[in-house]
Amino acid sequence: MSLKKRYLKDKPACKVTFRLEKAAAPSARTVHLVGDFNNWDEQAKPMKKSKNGDFTATLKLDAGVEYQFRYLIDGEKWENDWKADKYAPSHFPGIDNSVITT
């Protein structure tokens, strides 16, 4: 898993590429990127599966903001990004969300 950030020069925004590696979900058919940036809508941002089995999605996010997020695998299993900037407690006891700071 990884996060790649690219800040835009012409506006206060950051293009972020989210990657869920095949090793984290080897038999996944679908993965959705779910978080603050899409009101935790489980269907809002399907990720694209590459030939090597990784899933990716790119979003343009406002710079200077923290966003909590998770990956939803096959509509059933939640996974955090192992390389998130940090983690924050979710409203579910004992479960943390991944956090990206732009």
C-alpha positions in Angstrom: 0.0 0.0 0.0 1.2 3.4 -0.7 0.2 7.0 -1.1 1.8 9.3 -3.7 1.2 13.0 -3.4 1.7 15.6 -6.1 1.0 19.2 -5.2 -0.5 21.5 -7.9 1.3 24.7 -8.6 -1.7 26.7 -9.8 -4.1 26.0 -6.9 -4.0 24.8 -3.3 -4.6 21.2 -4.1 -2.9 17.9 -4.0 -3.3 15.0 -6.4 -3.1 11.8 -4.3 -2.7 8.3 -5.8 -3.9 5.6 -3.4 -2.6 2.1 -4.0 -3.8 -1.1 -2.4 -1.2 -3.7 -3.3 -2.2 -7.3 -4.3 -0.4 -8.7 -1.2 -3.0 -6.9 1.0 -6.0 -8.4 -0.9 -4.8 -11.2 -3.2 -8.2 -12.5 -4.2 -10.1 -9.1 -4.3 -12.5 -8.6 -7.1 -13.4 -5.0 -6.1 -11.9 -2.3 -3.9 -13.5 1.0 -3.1 -11.7 4.0 -1.6 -14.0 5.3 1.2 -13.4 8.3 3.4 -14.0 11.9 4.5 -13.5 13.1 0.9 -16.6 11.2 -0.3 -18.7 11.2 2.9 -17.8 7.6 3.5 -20.0 6.5 0.6 -19.1 2.8 0.0 -19.8 3.0 -3.7 -18.4 6.4 -4.5 -14.9 5.6 -5.6 -14.2 2.2 -7.1 -10.5 1.6 -7.6 -9.0 0.4 -10.8 -7.3 -3.0 -10.9 -4.0 -3.1 -12.7 -2.6 -6.1 -14.5 -0.3 -6.9 -11.6 -3.3 -7.1 -9.2 -2.8 -3.8 -7.4 -5.8 -1.4 -7.1 -5.3 2.3 -7.6 -7.3 5.5 -7.5 -6.3 9.2 -7.8 -8.1 12.1 -6.2 -7.6 15.8 -6.2 -7.8 16.9 -2.6 -7.6 20.3 -0.9 -4.1 21.1 0.4 -3.6 21.5 4.1 -6.3 19.2 5.2 -6.3 15.8 7.0 -8.6 13.1 5.5 -9.5 9.8 7.2 -10.1 6.9 4.9 -10.1 3.1 4.5 -10.3 0.5 1.7 -13.4 -1.6 1.3 -12.6 -5.0 -0.3 -15.4 -6.9 -2.1 -18.0 -4.9 -0.1 -17.1 -6.8 3.1 -13.6 -6.4 4.5 -12.1 -3.1 5.6 -8.4 -2.5 5.3 -6.2 0.4 6.4 -3.3 1.8 4.4 -0.1 0.4 6.0 1.8 3.5 4.9 -0.7 6.2 5.9 0.6 9.4 7.4 -1.0 8.4 10.7 -4.1 6.7 12.2 -7.1 8.1 14.1 -9.7 6.3 16.1 -13.0 5.7 14.2 -16.4 5.9 15.8 -16.3 2.1 16.0 -14.6 0.9 19.3 -11.1 -0.5 18.7 -10.9 0.4 15.0 -8.6 3.0 13.6 -8.9 4.8 10.2 -6.0 5.7 8.0 -5.2 9.4 7.7 -3.6 11.3 4.9 -2.4 14.9 5.4 -2.3 17.0 2.2 
